[in-house]
């Protein structure tokens, strides 16, 4: 299995990308990684690796790219003139069949535009949706989509999001019958925008999907549903708010136990439990957002991800390749559309 990695994207530079790649190679013996970026920086990052002699460098390829997509670059300008960028070259590997997936922490808008242009979408999907997992009560997780690719979405697109999220949860996470819900301001059928209400009617009529109706914002984290669907504006706001809340809770707990000598003693005794809590809430553990609806697999890593975050993003891509997710998406979406007419 070959995964192409845009090594120049992200806030921490190639060092985090290279180290995350080595961890992935150590974890998956059948994996090969192609690192795209400026060769000198990549080689410097490799030289700085700890225990370099024991790393799986034979399964790591460096491919030089002469340019990098700037974080503030407009998607339109990227489409016109970034064919030699690390992002475009990594995506072209997937488009040409020389890699099964691409991972990048670069400019989200540019990644979406280049992915659509170079790889294309499955039949009937005009624009992919961004989806990621967030932690829920009881140690589970819930997929939320869309997260910003489609700021506004009509009923037909929301139904497509629901179907794609359900297929992904079933294929990648092996859930027998994923529970799907629409995010809304209330659970009554009369509430919400016209597109959300119409999507609710369409999904209620659709057989073969475990649709649970509306869920409010606090219901995302209860563990009662596996896929939550919304437009990109709402989804992005929910995701960023939940990440900020998780980090605030972690900081507050730590500062509470460090406030004075008595609480520090209690904190020392509770350190294993606190470590488990931090690991469960840490957004890094859930890093790796899927661009669902493409003909190939593209995973967007958080821009601030460290080596551990990149490892999780690569792991996400690995699982999707292993389950041939795009092929199942295309097949099942065609089958579902044959039994429902979207108004």
C-alpha positions in Angstrom: 0.0 0.0 0.0 1.4 3.4 -1.0 0.4 6.7 0.5 1.6 10.0 -0.9 2.3 12.7 1.8 2.5 16.4 1.3 5.4 16.9 3.7 5.5 20.7 3.5 2.0 21.5 4.8 1.3 22.1 8.5 2.6 24.6 11.1 5.5 22.4 12.4 7.1 21.7 9.0 8.8 18.6 7.6 10.2 17.4 11.0 6.7 16.5 12.3 5.7 15.0 9.0 8.8 12.9 8.7 8.6 11.6 12.2 4.9 10.8 11.9 5.7 8.9 8.7 8.3 6.8 10.4 5.8 5.9 13.2 3.3 4.8 10.5 5.9 2.7 8.8 6.7 1.0 12.1 3.0 0.4 12.8 2.1 -1.0 9.3 4.5 -3.4 7.8 2.9 -3.4 4.3 2.9 0.4 4.0 5.1 2.5 1.7 5.2 6.3 2.1 6.1 8.8 -0.6 7.2 12.2 0.9 6.8 15.2 -1.4 8.6 18.4 -0.5 11.8 20.3 -0.8 14.5 17.6 -0.6 17.0 19.5 1.5 14.5 20.1 4.2 13.3 16.5 4.1 16.8 15.1 4.3 17.6 17.4 7.3 14.5 16.1 9.0 15.5 12.6 8.4 19.0 13.2 9.7 17.5 14.5 13.0 15.5 11.3 13.6 16.1 9.5 16.8 17.3 5.9 16.4 17.6 6.5 12.7 19.3 3.2 12.1 16.3 1.2 13.2 13.8 3.2 11.1 12.1 1.6 8.1 13.7 4.0 5.7 13.6 1.4 2.9 9.9 2.0 2.6 10.2 5.8 2.5 10.7 7.7 -0.7 11.6 11.4 -1.1 10.3 13.2 -4.1 11.5 16.8 -4.6 8.9 19.5 -5.3 10.1 23.0 -6.2 7.2 24.9 -4.6 4.8 24.9 -1.7 1.1 25.9 -1.6 1.0 28.9 0.8 -1.5 28.7 3.6 -3.2 31.9 2.5 -3.3 31.1 -1.2 -6.6 31.3 -3.0 -7.9 28.0 -4.5 -8.3 29.7 -7.9 -4.7 30.8 -8.1 -3.5 27.3 -6.9 -5.4 25.7 -9.7 -3.8 28.0 -12.3 -0.2 27.7 -11.2 0.8 25.1 -8.6 1.4 22.0 -10.7 4.9 21.6 -9.2 3.9 22.1 -5.5 4.2 19.3 -3.0 0.4 19.2 -2.6 -0.3 18.9 -6.3 2.4 16.3 -6.9 1.1 14.1 -4.0 -2.4 14.3 -5.3 -1.3 13.5 -8.8 0.1 10.2 -7.5 -3.4 9.2 -6.5 -4.9 10.4 -9.7 -2.4 8.4 -11.8 -2.7 5.3 -9.7 0.8 5.4 -8.3 -0.5 5.8 -4.7 -3.7 4.7 -3.0 -4.2 7.8 -0.8 -2.9 11.3 -0.1 -2.4 13.0 3.3 -1.8 16.8 3.6 -1.9 19.4 6.4 -1.8 22.2 3.9 -4.3 24.8 2.8 -7.8 23.2 3.0 -9.4 25.2 0.2 -6.4 24.4 -2.1 -6.5 20.8 -1.2 -10.2 20.6 -1.9 -9.9 22.4 -5.3 -6.9 20.4 -6.4 -8.5 17.1 -5.3 -11.6 17.8 -7.3 -9.6 18.8 -10.4 -7.0 16.0 -10.3 -8.8 13.1 -8.8 -12.5 13.9 -9.5 -15.6 12.9 -7.7 -17.8 9.8 -7.8 -20.9 9.9 -9.9 -23.6 12.3 -8.6 -21.3 14.1 -6.0 -20.6 17.6 -7.2 -18.5 18.6 -4.2 -16.9 16.3 -1.5 -17.7 16.6 2.2 -15.2 16.9 4.9 -15.7 14.4 7.8 -13.9 13.6 11.0 -14.6 11.7 14.2 -15.1 13.3 17.5 -15.2 11.6 21.0 -18.4 10.6 22.6 -19.5 9.4 26.0 -18.4 5.9 26.9 -15.2 6.1 24.8 -16.9 5.9 21.4 -16.8 8.3 18.5 -19.2 10.0 16.1 -18.6 11.2 12.6 -19.5 14.8 11.8 -20.0 16.1 8.3 -19.7 18.5 6.5 -17.0 20.5 8.2 -16.5 23.4 5.8 -16.4 22.2 2.2 -20.0 23.2 1.6 -21.0 26.3 3.6 -24.6 25.9 2.4 -26.2 22.7 1.5 -29.6 21.9 0.1 -31.7 18.8 1.0 -30.3 16.6 -1.7 -26.7 17.3 -0.7 -27.5 16.7 3.0 -29.0 13.3 2.0 -25.7 12.5 0.1 -23.7 13.5 3.2 -25.9 11.1 5.3 -25.4 8.3 2.9 -21.6 8.8 2.6 -21.2 9.1 6.4 -23.2 5.9 6.9 -21.2 4.0 4.3 -17.9 5.1 5.8 -18.9 4.2 9.4 -20.1 0.8 8.3 -17.1 0.0 6.1 -14.2 1.6 8.0 -15.4 1.1 11.6 -17.3 -2.1 10.9 -20.5 -0.8 12.5 -23.4 -3.1 11.5 -26.0 -0.4 11.3 -24.7 3.1 11.9 -27.2 5.5 13.5 -27.6 8.6 11.4 -29.0 12.0 12.5 -29.5 15.5 11.2 -28.2 18.3 13.4 -30.9 20.8 14.2 -32.0 23.5 16.7 -34.6 21.1 18.1 -36.0 17.6 17.6 -39.4 18.6 16.4 -40.1 18.2 12.7 -41.3 21.8 12.4 -37.9 23.3 13.4 -34.9 24.1 11.4 -34.2 25.5 7.9 -36.2 24.4 4.9 -33.3 22.3 3.6 -32.9 20.5 6.9 -36.7 19.8 7.2 -36.8 18.6 3.6 -33.8 16.3 4.1 -35.5 14.9 7.2 -38.5 13.9 5.1 -36.3 12.3 2.4 -34.2 10.3 4.9 -37.3 9.1 6.7 -38.5 7.6 3.5 -35.2 6.0 2.6 -34.9 2.2 3.4 -31.6 0.6 4.3 -30.4 3.4 6.6 -30.8 3.6 10.3 -32.0 7.2 10.4 -32.8 8.6 13.9 -34.2 12.0 12.9 -33.0 15.3 14.4 -30.3 15.7 17.1 -29.4 18.9 18.9 -25.8 20.0 19.5 -25.5 18.4 22.9 -26.6 15.1 21.4 -23.5 14.8 19.3 -21.4 13.7 22.3 -23.9 11.3 24.0 -22.9 8.3 22.0 -26.5 7.7 20.8 -25.7 8.3 17.1 -22.7 7.4 14.9 -23.1 10.0 12.1 -24.3 13.6 12.4 -25.0 15.6 9.3 -25.1 19.3 8.8 -23.9 22.0 6.4 -20.3 23.1 6.4 -20.8 26.4 8.2 -22.4 24.7 11.2 -20.1 21.7 11.2 -16.9 23.8 11.2 -18.2 25.9 14.0 -19.2 22.8 16.1 -15.8 21.1 15.5 -13.7 24.1 16.4 -15.8 24.8 19.5 -15.5 21.2 20.7 -11.8 21.2 20.1 -11.4 24.4 22.1 -13.6 23.1 24.9 -11.6 19.9 25.1 -8.3 21.7 25.4 -9.8 24.1 28.0 -11.0 21.2 30.2 -7.7 19.5 30.0 -5.9 22.8 31.1 -8.4 23.5 33.8 -8.0 20.0 35.3 -4.3 20.3 35.3 -4.2 23.8 36.8 -6.7 22.7 39.5 -4.4 19.9 40.7 -1.4 22.2 40.6 -3.0 25.1 42.6 -1.5 24.2 46.0 0.4 21.4 47.8 -2.7 19.5 48.9 -4.2 19.2 45.4 -0.7 18.4 44.0 -0.6 15.3 46.2 -4.0 14.3 45.0 -3.0 15.0 41.5 0.0 12.8 41.8 -2.2 9.9 42.9 -4.7 10.6 40.1 -2.1 11.0 37.4 -2.8 7.7 35.5 -6.5 8.5 35.4 -5.8 12.1 34.3 -3.5 10.8 31.6 -6.3 8.5 30.3 -8.7 11.4 30.3 -6.4 13.6 28.3 -5.8 10.9 25.8 -9.5 10.4 25.3 -10.3 14.1 24.9 -7.1 15.2 23.0 -8.2 16.3 19.4 -4.8 14.9 18.1 -6.1 11.4 18.7 -8.9 12.1 16.2 -6.8 13.9 13.6 -7.5 13.2 10.0 -10.5 14.5 8.2 -11.7 12.5 5.1 -12.7 14.2 1.9 -15.7 12.0 1.1 -17.0 11.7 -2.4 -13.7 11.7 -4.3 -12.7 8.9 -6.6 -9.6 8.5 -4.5 -8.7 8.8 -0.8 -7.5 12.2 0.5 -7.1 12.9 4.2 -6.7 16.4 5.6 -4.5 16.7 8.7 -5.0 19.5 11.1 -2.5 22.3 10.3 -1.1 22.3 13.9 -0.7 18.6 14.1 2.6 17.3 15.6 4.2 13.9 14.7 1.5 12.0 16.6 -1.2 13.9 14.8 0.3 13.1 11.4 0.5 9.4 12.4 -3.2 9.3 13.2 -4.0 11.0 9.8 -1.9 8.5 8.0 -3.6 5.7 9.9 -7.0 7.0 8.9 -5.9 6.9 5.2 -4.5 3.4 5.7 -7.9 2.1 7.0 -9.8 3.7 4.2 -7.5 2.2 1.6 -7.7 -1.2 3.3 -11.5 -1.0 3.0 -11.6 0.3 -0.6 -13.8 3.1 0.6 -14.2 5.1 -2.7 -15.3 2.0 -4.6 -18.0 1.2 -2.1 -19.1 4.8 -1.9 -19.6 4.9 -5.7 -21.4 1.5 -5.8 -23.7 2.1 -2.9 -24.6 5.7 -3.8 -25.7 4.5 -7.2 -27.8 1.8 -5.7 -29.4 4.1 -3.2 -30.2 6.8 -5.8 -32.1 4.2 -7.8 -34.7 3.9 -5.1 -35.2 7.5 -4.1 -36.1 10.6 -6.1 -34.6 13.8 -4.6 -36.9 16.9 -5.0 
